[in-house]
Amino acid sequence: MKKIIFSIVLFSYLIFTFNCFSFAATPKLVTKLNDAFEDIESWIIKIATPAAAVAVCTGALMRKFSFGDEEKIRTGKKLMTGSLFSYGFILAIDLILSTIQSLIS
């Protein structure tokens, strides 16, 4: 009885060990998802730069051509600060993700 239990434990240990070391490749689905997320991240960075520039220019023009209207001045200032903070946040997220990716690899 002890030999049977010992052989079952040894057999399951060997199967587990060989599966961990011989099949340790990343599955194709995970690789495709990682590539897709990297593509999305690069698209967001490419779109965020001109969007932030357009928002800042729009806010500056709103302030410039407000003709003394306090509401337009405040709206232009909020638009400029919000877009700059958002763009900075996107760049910070990109920096954090690339740092994590370099630590994992």
Buried (B, 14 or more C-beta within 10 A) or exposed (E): EEEEEEEEEEEEEEEEEEEEEEEEEEEEEEEEEEEEEEEEBEEBBEEBEEBBEEBBEBBBEBBEEBEEEEEBBEBBBEBBEBBBEBBEEBBEEBEEEEEEEEEEE
